[in-house]
Amino acid sequence: MGGPELRFVGHSTVRVELAGRSLLTDPLLTSRVGPLRRVVPAPEPAVRAGVDLVLLSHLHADHLHLPSLRLLGSDVRLVAPRGAGRWLRRHGFAHVAELSPGESLTDGRLKVTAVAARHSGHRWGPRLTSGPDSPALGHLVEGDSWSVFLSGDTGLHDGMHLLGERGVDVAVLPVWGWGLNLGPGHLDPVAAAEAVARLRPRYAVPVHWGTLAPRGTTRLPSPLRTRMRRLLTEPPRTFAAEVAARGLDTTVVVAQPGDTVTLSPGVQS
C-alpha cells in the first residue's frame, strides 16, 4: 500500500489521505480568527472537499473554529475530545464522536486513537469561563501499515516515549504559534526537537507556524514588526537544525502553508 499523503493547509490544519479516507485536522479555513489575520492565502475549496473525518485536538478558537467547520457542512463527522460533543451539537453539528485518551474508533481500514496532550482544553466563553472544558488531545492515525501522529497543541510529556516505543512513521508537530511569545503547553523548535527524540519517527513535519499574526504586527512600523516577520519563517528551519544537531534518524520535511508534504527518503528542508 502507498504511504499517507499530507498537505499542510496552515496553522494546525493538515489534510491526511490514508487507507482510503480523507482527514482534516483542526480546520482553519478563513482569513481571520478574531484579532488574528491570515498572512498566507486562505485555502481553496478543494481542501475541504470529500473530507471523511475531522479531528479536533482541543476547543481553543484557532483549533475548533466554528466558521471553518460550517464551511465543511453540518453533516461532517467530527472526532472531538470527550465532553465537547454536547456543545458542538448545540452549534448544529449532528455527527460527533467523542474520545478520551487511549480510546479509539475505526473508519474503514483507518484507526484513530486519542493521545493525551499537555495543553489547556478550556473553551473561553463570553464571560471567560463559561465555555465547555474537555481534555486536549493528539491523535494517532493508523492504516495500511502506516502510522501518523498528529500531536495538536502540546508541551512535552512522558507519553511521547511510549509512542516512540510503539513506533511512529510520521510525527506532525507544532514548532511555534501565532504571536511574539509562546505560553505554557506549546512546543518551540528546541522542545519540538526533543519531542522527535522521544517519538523517533521516520519523518517529522513542523506545523503551527507561518500562518497567523495579530492584526497589524507585520505591517505597522514598530520595533516588533521585524521580530514578528522573523517568527513567521524561522521556526521550522530552527527545528530542522536542532533535529540534525542531535543526530536523530528522522527526516524533517518542511512544507510551506498550503503545500503538499513530500515524504521521500532523504528529503529534508
MARLUM-732934 format. One record per atom (N, C-alpha, C): residue in three letters; z, x, y. Coordinates in steps of 0.2 Angstrom, whole numbers, padded with zeros to 4 digits, always signed. Each point is the difference from the previous one (the first is absolute). Example, Ala and Ser with C-alpha at 12.3 -4.5 7.8 and 13.67 -1.06 7.14 Angstrom:
BEGIN
ALA+0039+0066-0028ALA+0000-0004+0006ALA+0000+0004+0006SER-0004-0002+0005SER+0001+0004+0006SER+0003-0004+0005
% end
This chain:
BEGIN
MET+0000+0004-0006MET+0000-0004+0006MET+0000+0004+0006GLY-0003-0002+0006GLY+0000+0004+0006GLY+0007-0001+0003GLY+0001+0005+0005GLY+0006+0000+0003GLY+0000-0005+0006PRO+0006+0000+0003PRO+0001-0005+0005PRO-0005+0002+0006GLU-0002-0005+0004GLU-0003+0001+0006GLU+0004-0003+0006LEU+0001+0005+0005LEU+0005-0001+0005LEU-0003+0000+0007ARG+0002-0004+0004ARG-0003+0000+0007ARG+0007+0000+0005PHE+0000+0005+0004PHE+0006+0000+0005PHE-0003-0004+0006VAL+0003-0006+0000VAL-0002-0005+0005VAL+0003+0002+0007GLY+0006+0002+0000GLY+0004+0002+0006GLY+0007-0002-0001HIS+0004+0004+0004HIS+0008-0001-0001HIS+0002+0000-0007SER+0003-0005-0003SER+0002+0000-0007SER-0005-0004-0004THR-0005-0002+0003THR-0005-0004-0004THR-0005+0004-0004VAL+0000-0001-0006VAL-0005+0003-0005VAL-0003-0005-0004ARG-0006+0000-0001ARG-0004-0004-0005ARG+0000+0004-0007VAL+0002-0003-0005VAL+0000+0004-0007VAL-0004-0004-0004GLU-0005+0003-0003GLU-0004-0004-0006GLU+0001+0004-0006LEU+0003-0004-0005LEU+0003+0003-0006LEU+0000-0005-0006ALA-0002+0001-0005ALA+0000-0004-0006ALA-0003-0007+0001GLY-0006+0000+0004GLY-0003-0006+0001GLY+0003-0005+0006ARG+0005+0003+0003ARG+0004-0004+0005ARG-0001+0004+0007SER+0001-0004+0005SER+0000+0002+0007SER+0007-0001+0003LEU+0003+0005+0003LEU+0007-0001+0003LEU-0001+0002+0007LEU+0004-0003+0004LEU+0001+0002+0007LEU+0007+0001+0001THR+0002+0006+0003THR+0007+0001+0002THR+0002-0001+0007ASP+0005-0004+0001ASP+0003-0001+0007ASP-0006-0001+0005PRO-0003-0005-0001PRO-0006-0001+0005PRO+0001+0000+0007LEU-0003+0004+0004LEU+0000+0000+0007LEU-0007+0001+0002LEU-0003-0006+0002LEU-0007-0001+0001LEU-0002-0001+0007THR+0004+0000+0005THR-0001-0002+0007THR+0000+0006+0004SER-0001-0001+0006SER+0000+0005+0005SER+0006+0001+0004ARG+0005-0004-0002ARG+0007+0001+0003ARG+0005-0003-0004VAL+0006+0003+0001VAL+0006-0003-0003VAL+0006+0000+0005GLY+0001-0005+0003GLY+0005+0000+0006GLY-0002+0005+0005PRO+0004+0005+0002PRO-0001+0005+0005PRO-0004+0005-0003LEU-0002+0000-0006LEU-0004+0006-0003LEU-0007-0002+0000ARG-0005+0005+0002ARG-0007-0001+0000ARG-0003+0005-0005ARG-0005-0003-0003ARG-0004+0004-0005ARG-0005+0005+0004VAL+0001+0006-0002VAL-0004+0005+0003VAL-0007+0002-0003VAL-0001-0003-0006VAL-0006+0000-0004VAL-0003-0007+0000PRO-0006+0000-0002PRO-0003-0007-0001PRO+0003-0004-0005ALA+0001-0007+0002ALA+0003-0004-0005ALA-0005-0001-0006PRO+0003-0001-0006PRO-0004+0000-0006PRO-0005-0006+0000GLU-0006+0002-0003GLU-0005-0005+0000GLU+0002-0006-0006PRO-0003-0006+0001PRO+0002-0005-0005PRO-0001+0002-0007ALA-0004+0005-0002ALA-0001+0001-0007ALA+0006+0003-0003VAL+0005+0003+0004VAL+0006+0003-0003VAL+0004-0006-0003ARG+0000-0006+0003ARG+0004-0005-0003ARG-0003-0005-0005ALA-0007+0002-0002ALA-0003-0004-0004ALA+0002+0001-0007GLY+0000-0005-0004GLY+0002+0000-0007GLY+0006+0003-0002VAL+0005+0000+0004VAL+0007+0003-0002VAL+0003-0005-0005ASP+0003+0003-0005ASP+0003-0003-0006ASP+0008-0001+0001LEU+0002+0006+0003LEU+0008+0000+0001LEU+0001+0004+0006VAL+0005-0002+0004VAL+0003+0003+0006VAL+0007+0002-0002LEU+0001+0007+0001LEU+0006+0003-0001LEU+0004+0001+0006LEU+0006-0003+0001LEU+0004+0000+0006LEU+0006+0004-0001SER+0001+0006+0003SER+0005+0005-0001SER+0007-0003+0003HIS-0001-0003+0006HIS+0006-0002+0003HIS-0002-0004+0006LEU+0005-0003+0004LEU-0001-0006+0004LEU-0001+0002+0007HIS+0000+0007+0002HIS-0001+0002+0007HIS-0007-0002+0002ALA-0001-0002+0007ALA-0006-0003+0002ALA-0006+0004+0000ASP+0000+0007-0001ASP-0006+0004+0000ASP-0002+0001-0008HIS+0004-0004-0004HIS-0001+0001-0007HIS-0002-0007-0003LEU+0005-0005+0002LEU-0002-0007-0002LEU-0002-0003+0007HIS-0006+0000+0001HIS-0003-0003+0006HIS-0003-0006-0001LEU+0003-0006+0003LEU-0002-0006-0002LEU-0008-0002+0002PRO-0002+0002+0007PRO-0007-0001+0002PRO-0005+0003-0005SER+0002+0006-0003SER-0004+0004-0005SER-0001-0004-0006LEU+0006-0002-0003LEU+0000-0004-0006LEU-0004-0006+0001ARG+0000-0004+0006ARG-0003-0006+0000ARG-0008+0002+0000LEU-0002+0006+0002LEU-0007+0001+0000LEU-0002+0000-0008LEU+0004+0002-0004LEU-0001+0000-0007LEU+0000-0007-0003GLY+0002-0005+0003GLY+0001-0007-0002GLY+0006-0002-0003SER+0002-0006+0000SER+0006-0002-0002SER+0001+0000-0008ASP-0006+0000-0004ASP+0000+0000-0007ASP+0001+0007-0003VAL+0000+0005+0004VAL+0001+0007-0003VAL+0006+0001-0003ARG+0000+0004-0006ARG+0006+0001-0004ARG+0004+0006+0003LEU+0006-0001+0002LEU+0004+0005+0003LEU+0006+0002-0005VAL+0001+0006+0000VAL+0006+0003-0004VAL+0005+0003+0005ALA+0005-0003+0001ALA+0005+0001+0005ALA+0007+0002-0003PRO+0004+0004+0004PRO+0007+0001-0002PRO+0004-0006-0001ARG+0004+0000-0005ARG+0004-0006-0002ARG+0004-0002+0006GLY+0000-0007+0001GLY+0003-0002+0006GLY-0004-0002+0006ALA-0006+0002+0000ALA-0005-0001+0005ALA-0005-0006-0001GLY+0000-0003-0006GLY-0004-0005-0002GLY+0001-0006+0004ARG+0006-0003+0000ARG+0001-0006+0004ARG-0003+0001+0007TRP+0002+0005+0003TRP-0003+0001+0007TRP-0007+0000+0001LEU-0004+0003-0005LEU-0007+0001+0000LEU-0003-0007-0001ARG+0003-0004-0005ARG-0002-0007-0001ARG+0000-0004+0006ARG+0006+0001+0004ARG+0001-0004+0006ARG-0006+0001+0005HIS-0003+0006-0001HIS-0005+0002+0005HIS-0007-0001-0003GLY+0000-0004-0006GLY-0007-0003-0002GLY-0003+0004-0006PHE+0004+0005-0003PHE-0003+0003-0005PHE+0003-0002-0007ALA-0004-0003-0004ALA+0002-0004-0006ALA+0001+0004-0006HIS-0003+0006+0000HIS+0000+0004-0006HIS+0003+0006+0001VAL+0007+0000-0001VAL+0004+0006+0001VAL+0004+0002-0007ALA-0001+0006-0002ALA+0004+0002-0006ALA+0005+0005+0003GLU+0006+0000-0002GLU+0005+0004+0003GLU+0003+0005-0005LEU+0001+0006+0002LEU+0002+0005-0005LEU+0006+0004+0003SER+0004+0002-0004SER+0006+0004+0001SER-0002+0007-0003PRO+0003+0005+0002PRO-0001+0007-0003PRO+0001+0000-0007GLY-0005+0002-0004GLY+0000+0001-0007GLY-0004-0006-0003GLU-0001-0006+0004GLU-0004-0005-0003GLU-0007+0001+0000SER-0004-0003-0004SER-0007+0000+0000SER-0004-0006-0001LEU-0006+0000+0002LEU-0005-0006-0002LEU-0006+0003-0002THR-0004-0004-0003THR-0007+0002-0003THR-0005-0004+0003ASP-0006+0002+0001ASP-0006-0003+0003ASP-0006+0003-0004GLY-0002-0004-0005GLY-0005+0003-0004GLY+0002+0007-0004ARG-0003+0005+0001ARG+0001+0006-0003ARG+0005+0004+0005LEU+0002-0003+0006LEU+0004+0004+0005LEU+0007-0002-0001LYS+0004+0005+0001LYS+0008-0001+0000LYS+0003+0003+0006VAL+0004-0004+0004VAL+0003+0002+0006VAL+0007+0000-0001THR+0004+0005+0001THR+0007+0001-0001THR+0003+0002+0007ALA+0005-0004+0002ALA+0004+0001+0006ALA+0004+0006-0001VAL+0000+0005+0005VAL+0004+0006+0001VAL+0005-0001+0006ALA+0006+0002-0001ALA+0004+0000+0006ALA-0002+0005+0005ALA+0001-0002+0006ALA-0001+0005+0006ALA+0006+0000+0004ARG+0000+0006+0004ARG+0006+0001+0004ARG-0003-0002+0008HIS+0001-0006+0001HIS-0002-0002+0007HIS+0003-0007+0001SER+0001-0002+0006SER+0002-0007+0002SER-0005-0005-0002GLY+0003-0006-0003GLY-0005-0005-0002GLY+0001-0006+0005HIS+0004+0000+0005HIS+0001-0006+0004HIS-0006-0002+0005ARG-0001-0006+0000ARG-0005-0003+0005ARG+0003-0002+0006TRP-0001+0003+0006TRP+0003-0001+0006TRP-0003-0007+0002GLY+0005-0005+0002GLY-0002-0006+0003GLY+0001-0001+0007PRO-0001-0006+0003PRO+0001-0001+0007PRO+0007+0002+0003ARG+0005+0000-0004ARG+0006+0002+0002ARG+0002+0007-0004LEU-0005+0004-0001LEU+0001+0006-0003LEU+0003+0000-0007THR+0004-0004-0002THR+0003+0000-0007THR-0001-0007-0004SER-0005-0004+0003SER-0001-0006-0003SER-0005+0000-0005GLY-0004+0005-0001GLY-0005+0000-0005GLY+0003+0001-0007PRO-0004+0000-0005PRO+0002+0001-0007PRO+0001+0007-0002ASP+0004+0001-0005ASP+0001+0007-0002ASP-0001+0001-0007SER-0004+0005-0002SER-0002+0001-0007SER-0001+0008-0001PRO+0001+0003-0006PRO+0000+0007-0001PRO-0007+0003+0001ALA-0001+0005+0004ALA-0006+0004+0000ALA-0003+0002-0007LEU-0006+0000-0001LEU-0003+0002-0006LEU-0005+0005+0000GLY-0002+0004-0005GLY-0006+0003-0001GLY-0003-0003-0006HIS-0006+0001-0002HIS-0003-0003-0006HIS-0004+0006-0004LEU+0001-0001-0007LEU-0003+0004-0004LEU-0005-0004-0004VAL-0007+0002+0001VAL-0005-0004-0002VAL-0004+0003-0006GLU+0000-0003-0005GLU-0003+0004-0006GLU-0005-0005-0004GLY-0006+0004-0002GLY-0005-0003-0003GLY-0006+0005-0002ASP-0003-0002-0006ASP-0005+0005-0002ASP+0002+0007-0001SER+0006+0001-0002SER+0003+0007-0001SER+0001+0004+0007TRP+0000-0004+0005TRP+0002+0003+0007TRP+0006-0003+0003SER+0004+0004+0004SER+0005-0003+0003SER+0000+0002+0008VAL+0001-0004+0004VAL+0000+0001+0007VAL+0007-0002+0003PHE+0004+0004+0003PHE+0006-0001+0003PHE-0001-0001+0008LEU+0001-0006+0002LEU+0000-0002+0007LEU+0007-0001+0003SER+0002+0005+0004SER+0007+0000+0001SER+0003-0005+0005GLY-0005-0002+0004GLY+0003-0004+0006GLY+0004+0005+0005ASP+0003-0003+0005ASP+0005+0004+0004ASP+0006+0002-0004THR+0002+0006+0000THR+0005+0002-0004THR+0003+0007+0002GLY+0006+0001+0000GLY+0002+0007+0000GLY+0001+0003-0007LEU+0002+0006-0001LEU+0000+0003-0006LEU+0006-0003-0004HIS-0002+0000-0007HIS+0006-0003-0004HIS-0001+0003-0007ASP+0005-0001-0004ASP+0000+0003-0007ASP-0005-0003-0005GLY-0002-0007+0002GLY-0004-0003-0005GLY-0007+0003+0000MET-0002+0004+0005MET-0006+0004+0000MET+0000+0005-0006HIS+0006+0003-0002HIS+0000+0005-0005HIS-0002-0004-0007LEU+0003-0006+0000LEU-0002-0004-0006LEU-0007-0002-0001LEU-0003-0002+0006LEU-0007-0001-0001LEU-0004+0006-0001GLY+0002+0006+0002GLY-0003+0006-0002GLY+0000+0001-0007GLU+0006-0001-0003GLU+0000+0001-0007GLU-0004-0005-0004ARG-0001-0006+0002ARG-0004-0005-0003ARG-0007+0002+0001GLY-0002+0003+0005GLY-0007+0002+0001GLY-0004-0005+0005VAL-0002+0003+0006VAL-0004-0003+0005VAL-0007+0003+0001ASP-0005-0003+0000ASP-0007+0003+0001ASP-0001+0000+0008VAL+0002-0005+0004VAL-0002+0000+0007VAL+0007-0002+0003ALA+0002+0003+0005ALA+0006-0002+0004ALA-0003-0001+0008VAL+0001-0006+0002VAL-0002-0002+0007VAL+0007+0000+0004LEU+0000+0005+0005LEU+0006+0001+0003LEU+0000+0000+0008PRO+0005-0003+0003PRO+0000+0000+0007PRO+0001+0007+0003VAL-0003+0002+0005VAL+0002+0007+0003VAL+0002+0000+0007TRP+0000-0006+0003TRP+0002-0001+0007TRP+0001-0008+0001GLY-0001-0002+0006GLY+0001-0007+0002GLY-0005-0002+0006TRP+0003-0003+0005TRP-0004-0002+0005TRP+0002+0002+0007GLY+0006+0004+0000GLY+0003+0002+0007GLY+0001+0007+0001LEU+0004+0002+0005LEU+0001+0007+0001LEU+0005+0003-0005ASN+0004-0004-0003ASN+0006+0002-0004ASN+0000-0005-0006LEU+0003+0003-0005LEU+0001-0004-0006LEU+0008-0002-0001GLY+0001-0006-0002GLY+0007-0002-0001GLY+0002+0001-0007PRO+0006-0002-0003PRO+0002+0001-0007PRO-0005-0004-0004GLY+0000+0003-0007GLY-0004-0004-0005GLY-0008+0001+0001HIS-0002+0006+0003HIS-0007+0002+0000HIS-0001+0007-0002LEU-0006+0001-0002LEU-0002+0007-0002LEU-0004+0003+0005ASP+0002+0006+0003ASP-0004+0004+0004ASP-0004+0005-0005PRO-0005+0004+0003PRO-0004+0004-0005PRO+0004+0005-0004VAL+0006+0003+0002VAL+0004+0004-0004VAL+0003-0004-0006ALA+0003-0006+0002ALA+0004-0004-0005ALA-0005-0003-0005ALA-0006-0001+0003ALA-0006-0003-0005ALA-0002+0006-0005ALA+0000+0006+0002ALA-0001+0005-0004ALA+0005+0001-0006GLU+0007-0001+0002GLU+0005+0000-0005GLU-0001-0006-0004ALA-0002-0006+0002ALA-0002-0005-0004ALA-0005+0002-0006VAL-0005+0003+0002VAL-0005+0003-0004VAL+0003+0004-0005ALA+0005+0004+0002ALA+0003+0005-0005ALA+0004-0004-0005ARG+0003-0006+0002ARG+0003-0004-0005ARG-0004-0004-0004LEU-0006-0003+0002LEU-0004-0004-0003LEU-0005+0004-0005ARG-0002+0005+0003ARG-0005+0005-0004ARG-0007-0004-0002PRO-0003-0004+0005PRO-0006-0003-0002PRO-0006+0004+0000ARG-0005-0002-0003ARG-0006+0004+0000ARG-0003+0000+0007TYR+0000-0006+0004TYR-0003+0000+0006TYR+0006-0003+0005ALA+0000+0002+0006ALA+0004-0003+0005ALA-0004-0002+0006VAL+0001-0006+0002VAL-0004-0003+0006VAL+0005-0002+0006PRO-0001+0003+0005PRO+0005-0001+0006PRO-0003-0006+0004VAL+0005-0005+0001VAL-0002-0006+0004VAL+0006-0001+0006HIS-0001-0005+0003HIS+0005-0002+0005HIS+0000+0005+0006TRP-0006+0001+0002TRP-0001+0005+0006TRP-0007-0002+0003GLY-0001+0002+0006GLY-0006+0000+0003GLY-0003-0007+0002THR+0004-0005+0000THR-0003-0007+0000THR+0003-0004+0006LEU+0007+0001+0002LEU+0003-0004+0005LEU+0004+0004+0005ALA+0000-0002+0006ALA+0004+0003+0005ALA+0003-0005+0005PRO+0005+0001+0003PRO+0003-0004+0005PRO-0005-0001+0006ARG-0001-0006+0002ARG-0005-0001+0006ARG+0001+0005+0005GLY-0006+0003+0002GLY+0000+0005+0006GLY+0002+0007-0001THR+0003+0001-0006THR+0002+0007-0001THR-0006+0005-0001THR-0005-0002-0002THR-0006+0005-0001THR-0005+0000+0006ARG+0001-0004+0005ARG-0004+0000+0005ARG+0003+0002+0007LEU+0006-0003+0001LEU+0003+0001+0007LEU+0003+0007+0001PRO-0002+0003+0005PRO+0003+0007+0001PRO+0007+0000+0000SER+0003+0004-0004SER+0007+0001-0001SER+0001+0006-0004PRO+0006+0003+0000PRO+0002+0006-0004PRO-0001-0002-0008LEU+0001-0007-0001LEU+0000-0002-0007LEU-0007-0001-0003ARG-0005+0000+0004ARG-0007-0002-0002ARG-0003+0006-0005THR+0001+0006+0002THR-0002+0005-0005THR+0003+0000-0007ARG+0007-0001+0001ARG+0004+0000-0007ARG-0003-0006-0004MET-0001-0006+0003MET-0002-0006-0004MET-0007+0001-0003ARG-0004+0003+0004ARG-0007+0002-0003ARG+0001+0005-0006ARG+0004+0005+0001ARG+0001+0004-0005ARG+0002-0003-0007LEU+0005-0004+0001LEU+0003-0004-0005LEU-0004-0005-0004LEU-0006-0001+0003LEU-0005-0005-0003LEU-0005+0004-0004THR+0001+0007+0000THR-0005+0004-0004THR+0003+0005-0005GLU+0006+0003+0003GLU+0003+0006-0004GLU+0003-0002-0006PRO+0004-0005-0001PRO+0004-0001-0006PRO-0003+0001-0007PRO-0006-0003-0001PRO-0003+0002-0007PRO-0001+0007-0001ARG-0003+0003+0005ARG-0001+0008-0001ARG+0006+0004-0001THR+0005-0002+0004THR+0007+0003-0001THR+0002-0001-0007PHE-0001-0006-0003PHE+0003-0002-0006PHE-0004+0004-0006ALA-0007+0000+0001ALA-0004+0004-0005ALA+0002+0008+0000ALA+0002+0002+0006ALA+0002+0007+0000ALA+0006+0001-0003GLU+0005-0004+0001GLU+0007+0000-0003GLU-0001+0000-0008VAL-0004-0005-0002VAL-0001+0000-0008VAL-0003+0006-0002ALA-0005+0003+0003ALA-0003+0006-0002ALA+0005+0006+0000ALA+0004+0000+0005ALA+0005+0006+0001ALA+0005-0001-0006ARG+0001-0005-0003ARG+0005-0001-0005ARG-0003+0002-0007GLY-0007+0001+0000GLY-0003+0002-0006GLY+0000-0006-0005LEU+0000-0006+0002LEU+0000-0006-0004LEU-0007-0001-0003ASP+0000-0002-0006ASP-0007-0002-0004ASP-0002-0007+0002THR-0001-0001+0006THR-0002-0007+0003THR-0006+0001+0005THR-0005-0004-0001THR-0005+0000+0005THR+0001-0005+0005VAL+0001+0002+0006VAL+0001-0004+0006VAL-0007-0002+0003VAL-0001-0007+0000VAL-0007-0002+0002VAL+0002-0004+0007VAL-0003+0002+0005VAL+0001-0003+0007VAL-0006-0004+0002ALA+0001-0006+0001ALA-0006-0005+0002ALA+0002-0002+0007GLN-0004-0001+0004GLN+0001-0003+0007GLN+0001-0007-0001PRO+0003-0003+0005PRO+0001-0008-0001PRO-0007-0003+0000GLY-0001-0004-0005GLY-0006-0004-0001GLY-0005+0004-0005ASP+0002+0006-0002ASP-0004+0003-0005ASP+0002-0001-0007THR-0005+0002-0005THR+0001+0000-0007THR+0004+0006-0002VAL+0004+0000-0005VAL+0004+0005-0002VAL-0004+0003-0006THR-0002+0006+0000THR-0004+0003-0005THR+0005+0004-0005LEU+0001-0002-0006LEU+0004+0003-0005LEU-0004+0004-0005SER-0001+0006+0002SER-0004+0005-0003SER+0003+0006-0001PRO+0000+0004-0006PRO+0003+0006-0001PRO-0002+0005+0006GLY+0005+0003+0002GLY-0001+0005+0005GLY-0001-0002+0007VAL+0000-0007+0001VAL-0001-0002+0007VAL+0007+0000+0004GLN+0000+0003+0005GLN+0006+0000+0004GLN-0002+0001+0008SER+0004-0004+0004SER-0002+0001+0007SER+0006+0002+0004
% end
